[in-house]
Amino acid sequence: MISVAFWNWTSIYRLYPVVNRPKVAEKGSPAIKNKIVRQLARINAVSYHETLWSDLFPGNQLTMQCLQQAVLAVESSFELAPEARKRTLYRLDGGSGTDENLRWLLARGYQVLGKGFSGKRAKALAAHVSRWDIYDDQSWLGWVDPPFDLGRPVQVLVKRRLHKGKLKHSYYVTTLSFPSKRTLMDRYDQRGGAEIEQFRADKSGLHLSARRKRGFVAQKALILLTDLAHNLLGDFHSRALADSRFAEWGLKRIVRDLLAVSGRLYFRSGQLKRIQLLASHPYADELIICLEKYCSGHFGSIFE
């Protein structure tokens, strides 16, 4: 994770803003009537619920086509030096795991753990696995020597699974060393879980998918405003709500049930001196304590 010098690539998610017949249809976009498909890429610091970087891509660009642009943008935003890249891991879904993307990431010094793009290659690699180990009730794992050159040493793991009575295969490429096949697969399966939850929280709590703009640049601006709101709420949650009964609340409940409580703020000489909330509200008393704690620590407010 970010806190231990690993960057997590969040898969690019599709947004479907409803628009009354776009002026110019994007060639190659999915055939969804009266809708423009756009793709959102994000880098999150999952451990403290912060969005570090976001960008929007046209819907007619596949994930594999967006990856390099997104990586370059992240490099520029965070000024990633070669030494930092060596400690940066990209976990990639199959949609990004082309030879071109893997070779490009490795040439730039990154670590990778990704699913290969080609199903035909996975089936061919499976024929060269000498030993299969059970992973779960319907899947098996096996090492294979990589028959392709990505410019740096890699390990290749093949997964065989039973799906509707037929054997399916996929393969995984990594520059890291793992003590076992299961450890590698478990690490890969960790990708995206927390990031997906953050997307869901923004969609429900901040109405990310409901607030739509016809113009591409306008939609980008809206995404950045959503990121700002997300980070402010994340900071408020960690600093103000951590030791309260609201600590386990998600973004939706914080916005809907806490921040909607009526009240007044009293200032003197530009300093916040008193917070008053609707006394009949069931959360008022404890919320005042949380707000005073947050304002005292963040802004140095001294309350009467």
ChimeraX attribute file (.defattr): number of C-alpha atoms within 10 A of each C-alpha:
attribute: neighborCount
match mode: 1-to-1
recipient: residues
	/A:1	13
	/A:2	16
	/A:3	10
	/A:4	8
	/A:5	13
	/A:6	17
	/A:7	19
	/A:8	21
	/A:9	22
	/A:10	21
	/A:11	22
	/A:12	23
	/A:13	15
	/A:14	17
	/A:15	18
	/A:16	17
	/A:17	18
	/A:18	19
	/A:19	14
	/A:20	11
	/A:21	12
	/A:22	14
	/A:23	8
	/A:24	7
	/A:25	13
	/A:26	14
	/A:27	10
	/A:28	10
	/A:29	16
	/A:30	12
	/A:31	11
	/A:32	10
	/A:33	11
	/A:34	14
	/A:35	19
	/A:36	25
	/A:37	20
	/A:38	20
	/A:39	20
	/A:40	19
	/A:41	19
	/A:42	21
	/A:43	21
	/A:44	21
	/A:45	18
	/A:46	20
	/A:47	10
	/A:48	14
	/A:49	18
	/A:50	19
	/A:51	20
	/A:52	17
	/A:53	17
	/A:54	17
	/A:55	18
	/A:56	23
	/A:57	21
	/A:58	16
	/A:59	20
	/A:60	17
	/A:61	16
	/A:62	16
	/A:63	21
	/A:64	19
	/A:65	15
	/A:66	18
	/A:67	21
	/A:68	16
	/A:69	13
	/A:70	21
	/A:71	15
	/A:72	12
	/A:73	15
	/A:74	18
	/A:75	14
	/A:76	11
	/A:77	11
	/A:78	10
	/A:79	11
	/A:80	14
	/A:81	11
	/A:82	12
	/A:83	10
	/A:84	14
	/A:85	19
	/A:86	16
	/A:87	14
	/A:88	22
	/A:89	24
	/A:90	20
	/A:91	26
	/A:92	28
	/A:93	24
	/A:94	18
	/A:95	18
	/A:96	24
	/A:97	25
	/A:98	19
	/A:99	15
	/A:100	12
	/A:101	17
	/A:102	24
	/A:103	15
	/A:104	15
	/A:105	20
	/A:106	19
	/A:107	12
	/A:108	11
	/A:109	18
	/A:110	19
	/A:111	21
	/A:112	21
	/A:113	25
	/A:114	25
	/A:115	24
	/A:116	24
	/A:117	20
	/A:118	16
	/A:119	14
	/A:120	10
	/A:121	13
	/A:122	20
	/A:123	18
	/A:124	11
	/A:125	23
	/A:126	22
	/A:127	10
	/A:128	13
	/A:129	15
	/A:130	9
	/A:131	10
	/A:132	15
	/A:133	14
	/A:134	14
	/A:135	17
	/A:136	10
	/A:137	8
	/A:138	11
	/A:139	17
	/A:140	19
	/A:141	23
	/A:142	22
	/A:143	22
	/A:144	17
	/A:145	12
	/A:146	14
	/A:147	8
	/A:148	8
	/A:149	10
	/A:150	18
	/A:151	11
	/A:152	10
	/A:153	11
	/A:154	20
	/A:155	16
	/A:156	20
	/A:157	24
	/A:158	27
	/A:159	24
	/A:160	22
	/A:161	19
	/A:162	13
	/A:163	11
	/A:164	7
	/A:165	7
	/A:166	7
	/A:167	12
	/A:168	16
	/A:169	22
	/A:170	22
	/A:171	26
	/A:172	25
	/A:173	22
	/A:174	22
	/A:175	17
	/A:176	13
	/A:177	10
	/A:178	13
	/A:179	7
	/A:180	9
	/A:181	18
	/A:182	17
	/A:183	12
	/A:184	18
	/A:185	18
	/A:186	11
	/A:187	12
	/A:188	18
	/A:189	12
	/A:190	10
	/A:191	20
	/A:192	18
	/A:193	11
	/A:194	16
	/A:195	21
	/A:196	14
	/A:197	13
	/A:198	20
	/A:199	16
	/A:200	17
	/A:201	18
	/A:202	20
	/A:203	17
	/A:204	17
	/A:205	17
	/A:206	20
	/A:207	14
	/A:208	18
	/A:209	17
	/A:210	13
	/A:211	14
	/A:212	18
	/A:213	15
	/A:214	16
	/A:215	10
	/A:216	15
	/A:217	11
	/A:218	11
	/A:219	17
	/A:220	17
	/A:221	15
	/A:222	16
	/A:223	20
	/A:224	16
	/A:225	12
	/A:226	19
	/A:227	21
	/A:228	15
	/A:229	14
	/A:230	21
	/A:231	17
	/A:232	12
	/A:233	18
	/A:234	18
	/A:235	16
	/A:236	18
	/A:237	24
	/A:238	14
	/A:239	17
	/A:240	23
	/A:241	22
	/A:242	14
	/A:243	12
	/A:244	13
	/A:245	11
	/A:246	18
	/A:247	13
	/A:248	13
	/A:249	13
	/A:250	17
	/A:251	21
	/A:252	17
	/A:253	16
	/A:254	19
	/A:255	15
	/A:256	12
	/A:257	12
	/A:258	15
	/A:259	11
	/A:260	10
	/A:261	16
	/A:262	12
	/A:263	13
	/A:264	10
	/A:265	10
	/A:266	12
	/A:267	12
	/A:268	8
	/A:269	6
	/A:270	7
	/A:271	13
	/A:272	19
	/A:273	16
	/A:274	16
	/A:275	17
	/A:276	13
	/A:277	16
	/A:278	13
	/A:279	12
	/A:280	8
	/A:281	12
	/A:282	10
	/A:283	16
	/A:284	18
	/A:285	14
	/A:286	13
	/A:287	22
	/A:288	16
	/A:289	14
	/A:290	21
	/A:291	16
	/A:292	19
	/A:293	17
	/A:294	20
	/A:295	18
	/A:296	14
	/A:297	13
	/A:298	12
	/A:299	10
	/A:300	12
	/A:301	16
	/A:302	13
	/A:303	15
	/A:304	7
